C-alpha cells in the first residue's frame, strides 16, 4: 500500500490526579500554553488538558487526563517511560537548570545522549520528562514559543522531542515500528540511569531529527509498570490528513492488527492500537486543529466541547471542578 511516512510525534497523553496543580506546573513553571481545556471524550467527567506551543501545532502537544483518585506509578516495562521536550539550543539548558533550582524541581545535570544535550527532570507527580537541545537538529522543525508565557522566548519549550519506551522484549516493538509503521532503526546509545547503564535503540521517521524519534530500551527483568498519576497513557504519531489515515486503517486491517478503527476527536481523527508489549499507539491527523472553535488570542480560556457533546454542557460542567487559569 502506498503510505506516506509518519511525520513524527503528534502528542503524548499522560495522567494527573490534580488538574489545578498540573496547570500550575506546565504553564507557570514550564511555560507551555494551555491551548485547549476540554474533557476526555470517552469519560466526560474528567478534564483533558492540552499544553503546546503558541498555536497548538501538531508535534508540540503534551496532554493530561485528570483522574482524581489515581494512585502512584510503579515504573516498569510495557510503558512510555520518558517524554522529551525540545528547547532551542544548548544555552537554554543552563537557563532551565537555574529555573529548576528556583522552583525546587527534581532534575539531573546536563548530559548528552544520541548526540544531543539533555536534562532529565520530574514534575510534582513523578512524571518522567527531559529537556533536549535542538542545537544540532536537522529534521522536523519545532513550534513557536508561547510569547506571553513566563519563560523568555529564546529559552522556551518548542515541542515534543524523542519519546522513550521501556519494553520487556524489544523484538515485538521493533517489528511494529519498522515493519508496520515504517520507521528506520537509526542508531543506539547507552545511558546511565541510577546505578545501571542501559542501551537505547533509536527509531526515526519522516524528516527525522528531534521531533521524529522513538527510543526503546529492553528491560526483561523489570516488573510490568503499574500506571497512575505521573504515567503516560499513550503516544500519538502524525499522519498528514484523513486520506492518509484511511489508508492506515485499511493497512492495519490487512495485517490483522486489532485497532479502534477511525475515531472522531474533533480537533483531529485517530486510530488506536497496541503492540505486543502493550504500548498504546495512536495515529492522529494533523488537522483540523485547535483553532476551529477558538481564536488564537483566547485559546484554552473556556471549556471547549466538540459539537456532539455541546448538548451535555450543563451536565459536564457540573461534574468538573472549576479550573482557575488567571
C-alpha positions as CSV (number, residue, x, y, z in Angstrom):
1,X,0.0,0.0,0.0
2,X,1.2,3.5,-0.9
3,X,1.6,5.0,2.6
4,X,3.3,8.3,3.2
5,X,5.9,8.2,6.1
6,X,4.8,9.1,9.6
7,X,5.7,12.7,10.1
8,X,6.9,12.4,13.7
9,X,5.4,13.0,17.2
10,X,1.8,14.3,17.3
11,X,1.1,14.4,21.1
12,X,1.7,12.5,24.3
13,X,-1.1,11.9,26.7
14,X,-0.4,11.4,30.4
15,X,-2.3,11.1,33.7
16,X,-2.6,13.6,36.6
17,X,-4.5,13.4,39.8
18,X,-5.0,17.2,40.1
19,X,-5.8,19.4,37.1
20,X,-5.2,22.7,39.0
21,X,-1.7,21.7,40.2
22,X,-1.0,20.3,36.7
23,X,-2.0,23.6,35.1
24,X,0.3,25.5,37.5
25,X,3.3,23.3,36.7
26,X,3.0,23.1,33.0
27,X,2.1,26.8,32.3
28,X,3.6,28.8,35.2
29,X,6.8,26.8,35.6
30,X,7.4,25.1,32.2
31,X,5.9,28.0,30.2
32,X,3.7,25.9,27.9
33,X,0.4,27.3,26.8
34,X,-2.9,25.7,27.7
35,X,-4.3,25.6,24.2
36,X,-7.4,23.5,24.9
37,X,-9.4,22.9,28.1
38,X,-11.8,20.1,27.3
39,X,-12.9,16.7,28.6
40,X,-12.0,13.1,27.9
41,X,-14.5,12.3,25.2
42,X,-14.7,8.7,26.4
43,X,-15.4,9.8,30.0
44,X,-16.6,13.4,30.2
45,X,-16.3,13.5,34.0
46,X,-12.6,14.2,33.6
47,X,-10.6,17.1,32.2
48,X,-8.5,16.7,29.2
49,X,-5.9,19.5,29.1
50,X,-3.7,20.2,26.1
51,X,-0.4,22.1,26.6
52,X,1.5,23.2,23.5
53,X,3.3,25.9,21.6
54,X,1.7,29.3,20.7
55,X,-1.0,27.9,18.4
56,X,-1.1,24.2,19.4
57,X,0.9,23.0,16.4
58,X,1.0,19.2,15.8
59,X,4.1,17.8,17.4
60,X,4.0,20.2,20.4
61,X,1.2,18.8,22.5
62,X,1.6,17.3,25.9
63,X,-1.9,16.4,27.2
64,X,-3.3,15.2,30.5
65,X,-6.3,13.3,31.7
66,X,-7.3,14.2,35.2
67,X,-8.1,11.0,37.3
68,X,-8.6,12.4,40.8
69,X,-8.2,9.1,42.6
70,X,-5.1,8.0,40.6
71,X,-2.6,6.2,42.8
72,X,1.2,6.4,42.4
73,X,3.0,5.0,39.4
74,X,5.2,1.9,39.9
75,X,7.7,2.1,37.0
76,X,8.4,-0.9,34.8
77,X,8.3,-2.3,31.3
78,X,5.4,-2.1,29.0
79,X,5.5,1.7,29.4
80,X,6.1,5.0,27.7
81,X,8.8,5.9,30.2
82,X,10.0,9.4,29.3
83,X,8.9,12.3,27.3
84,X,11.4,14.8,26.0
85,X,10.5,18.5,25.4
86,X,12.5,20.5,22.9
87,X,14.4,23.7,23.7
88,X,16.1,25.9,21.0
89,X,19.8,25.2,21.9
90,X,22.4,24.1,24.5
91,X,22.4,27.5,26.1
92,X,18.8,27.2,27.0
93,X,19.5,24.2,29.2
94,X,21.6,26.4,31.6
95,X,18.6,28.7,31.9
96,X,16.4,25.7,32.8
97,X,18.8,24.4,35.4
98,X,18.6,27.7,37.2
99,X,14.8,27.7,36.8
100,X,14.5,24.2,38.2
101,X,16.6,25.2,41.2
102,X,14.5,28.3,41.7
103,X,11.3,26.3,41.8
104,X,12.7,23.2,43.6
105,X,12.2,20.9,40.7
106,X,13.9,17.5,40.9
107,X,16.4,17.3,38.0
108,X,19.7,15.8,36.8
109,X,22.7,17.7,35.5
110,X,23.2,18.3,31.8
111,X,24.3,15.2,30.0
112,X,24.5,14.0,26.4
113,X,23.0,11.1,24.5
114,X,22.0,10.4,20.9
115,X,24.3,13.4,20.1
116,X,22.2,15.9,22.0
117,X,22.5,17.8,25.3
118,X,19.7,16.7,27.7
119,X,18.4,17.5,31.2
120,X,16.2,14.9,32.8
121,X,13.6,16.1,35.4
122,X,10.3,15.2,37.0
123,X,7.1,17.1,37.6
124,X,5.4,17.2,41.0
125,X,3.7,13.8,40.4
126,X,6.8,12.0,39.2
127,X,6.1,12.4,35.5
128,X,9.4,11.4,33.8
129,X,10.5,14.2,31.5
130,X,13.6,15.7,29.9
131,X,14.6,18.8,28.0
132,X,16.5,18.2,24.8
133,X,18.5,20.7,22.9
134,X,17.6,21.4,19.3
135,X,21.0,23.0,18.6
136,X,22.0,20.4,16.0
137,X,18.6,19.4,14.8
138,X,18.3,18.9,11.0
139,X,14.9,17.3,10.9
140,X,11.3,18.2,11.8
141,X,11.1,21.8,12.9
142,X,9.9,22.8,16.3
143,X,6.9,25.0,17.1
144,X,6.7,28.7,18.1
145,X,7.2,29.6,21.8
146,X,4.3,31.0,23.8
147,X,5.3,34.6,23.8
148,X,3.0,35.7,26.6
149,X,4.3,32.9,28.9
150,X,6.6,33.3,31.8
151,X,9.7,31.9,30.0
152,X,11.7,34.1,27.6
153,X,11.1,33.0,24.0
154,X,14.8,32.3,23.4
155,X,14.7,29.6,26.1
156,X,11.1,28.4,25.8
157,X,9.9,24.8,25.0
158,X,9.1,24.4,21.3
159,X,7.6,21.0,21.1
160,X,8.0,17.3,21.7
161,X,11.3,15.5,21.4
162,X,12.1,11.8,21.4
163,X,9.7,9.6,23.3
164,X,11.2,6.7,25.2
165,X,9.6,3.3,25.6
166,X,10.6,0.6,28.1
167,X,9.7,-2.9,27.0
168,X,10.1,-6.5,28.1
169,X,11.2,-7.6,24.7
170,X,12.4,-5.2,22.0
171,X,11.7,-7.6,19.2
172,X,7.9,-7.0,19.1
173,X,8.1,-3.2,19.4
174,X,10.9,-3.0,16.8
175,X,8.6,-5.1,14.5
176,X,5.7,-2.6,14.9
177,X,8.0,0.4,14.4
178,X,9.9,-0.8,11.4
179,X,7.7,-3.4,9.6
180,X,4.3,-1.7,10.3
181,X,4.9,2.0,10.9
182,X,7.9,2.1,8.6
183,X,10.3,3.8,11.0
184,X,14.0,3.1,10.4
185,X,16.4,1.9,13.1
186,X,18.9,4.8,13.0
187,X,21.3,4.1,15.9
188,X,21.8,3.3,19.5
189,X,23.3,4.8,22.6
190,X,24.0,3.9,26.3
191,X,22.6,5.9,29.1
192,X,23.3,5.8,32.9
193,X,20.1,5.5,34.9
194,X,20.7,5.4,38.6
195,X,23.3,2.7,39.3
196,X,23.0,0.9,36.0
197,X,23.6,1.5,32.3
198,X,21.1,0.7,29.6
199,X,21.1,0.6,25.8
200,X,18.5,2.6,23.9
201,X,17.7,1.8,20.2
202,X,16.7,4.8,18.1
203,X,14.0,4.6,15.5
204,X,13.3,7.6,13.2
205,X,10.7,8.6,10.6
206,X,10.0,11.2,8.0
207,X,12.4,14.1,8.1
208,X,14.0,12.6,11.2
209,X,15.5,14.7,14.0
210,X,14.5,15.6,17.5
211,X,10.7,15.5,16.9
212,X,10.6,12.3,14.9
213,X,12.3,9.7,17.0
214,X,11.2,6.9,19.3
215,X,13.9,5.5,21.7
216,X,13.4,1.9,23.0
217,X,15.1,0.2,25.9
218,X,14.7,-3.5,26.8
219,X,14.2,-4.4,30.4
220,X,13.1,-8.0,30.7
221,X,13.9,-8.3,34.4
222,X,11.8,-5.3,35.5
223,X,8.1,-5.9,36.6
224,X,5.4,-4.5,34.4
225,X,4.6,-0.9,35.1
226,X,1.6,-0.2,37.3
227,X,0.4,3.2,35.9
228,X,-1.0,6.0,38.0
229,X,-0.5,9.7,38.4
230,X,2.7,10.7,36.6
231,X,2.5,7.9,34.0
232,X,1.9,8.2,30.2
233,X,-1.3,6.7,28.7
234,X,-0.3,6.8,25.0
235,X,1.9,8.3,22.3
236,X,0.3,9.7,19.2
237,X,2.2,10.0,15.9
238,X,1.4,12.2,12.9
239,X,-0.3,11.4,9.7
240,X,-1.0,14.2,7.2
241,X,-4.7,14.0,6.7
242,X,-7.9,11.9,6.6
243,X,-6.9,10.4,3.3
244,X,-3.7,9.0,4.8
245,X,-5.5,7.9,8.0
246,X,-8.0,5.9,5.9
247,X,-5.1,4.2,4.2
248,X,-3.6,3.3,7.5
249,X,-7.0,1.9,8.7
250,X,-7.1,-0.4,5.6
251,X,-3.4,-1.4,6.1
252,X,-3.9,-2.4,9.7
253,X,-6.9,-4.4,8.7
254,X,-4.9,-6.2,6.0
255,X,-2.2,-7.0,8.6
256,X,-4.9,-8.2,11.1
257,X,-3.7,-5.8,13.7
258,X,-6.5,-5.1,16.2
259,X,-7.4,-1.4,16.4
260,X,-10.1,1.0,17.3
261,X,-11.0,2.0,13.7
262,X,-11.1,5.7,12.9
263,X,-12.2,7.7,15.9
264,X,-13.6,11.3,15.7
265,X,-11.7,13.6,18.2
266,X,-13.0,16.8,16.5
267,X,-9.5,18.5,16.6
268,X,-8.1,15.5,14.8
269,X,-9.1,12.0,13.8
270,X,-7.3,8.9,15.3
271,X,-6.7,5.2,15.2
272,X,-5.5,3.4,18.4
273,X,-3.7,0.1,18.6
274,X,-1.3,-1.7,20.9
275,X,1.9,-3.7,20.2
276,X,2.6,-7.0,21.9
277,X,4.4,-5.1,24.7
278,X,1.1,-3.3,25.4
279,X,2.4,0.1,24.3
280,X,-0.6,2.1,23.1
281,X,0.0,3.9,19.9
282,X,-2.3,6.5,18.2
283,X,-2.2,7.6,14.6
284,X,-3.6,11.1,14.5
285,X,-4.2,13.6,11.7
286,X,-2.5,17.0,11.7
287,X,-5.9,18.8,11.3
288,X,-8.3,20.4,11.6
289,X,-6.5,21.6,14.8
290,X,-7.4,23.7,17.8
291,X,-8.3,27.0,16.0
292,X,-11.5,25.8,14.6
293,X,-13.6,26.6,17.7
294,X,-11.4,29.2,19.5
295,X,-9.5,32.3,18.4
296,X,-5.7,32.2,18.7
297,X,-5.7,35.0,21.3
298,X,-8.1,33.2,23.6
299,X,-7.1,29.5,23.2
300,X,-7.7,27.5,26.3
301,X,-9.6,30.1,28.3
302,X,-13.0,28.5,28.2
303,X,-14.2,24.9,28.4
304,X,-14.3,23.7,24.8
305,X,-16.6,20.9,23.8
306,X,-17.0,19.3,20.3
307,X,-20.4,19.9,18.8
308,X,-21.5,16.3,19.6
309,X,-21.1,17.0,23.3
310,X,-22.3,20.6,23.4
311,X,-25.9,19.5,24.3
312,X,-24.4,18.0,27.5
313,X,-22.5,21.2,28.6
314,X,-24.5,21.9,31.7
315,X,-24.2,18.3,32.9
316,X,-20.5,18.1,32.0
317,X,-19.6,21.4,33.8
318,X,-21.5,20.3,36.9
319,X,-19.2,17.3,37.2
320,X,-15.9,19.3,36.9
321,X,-14.1,21.3,39.5
322,X,-13.6,24.8,38.1
323,X,-10.0,25.3,36.8
324,X,-8.5,28.7,37.7
325,X,-6.5,29.8,34.8
326,X,-6.0,33.5,35.6
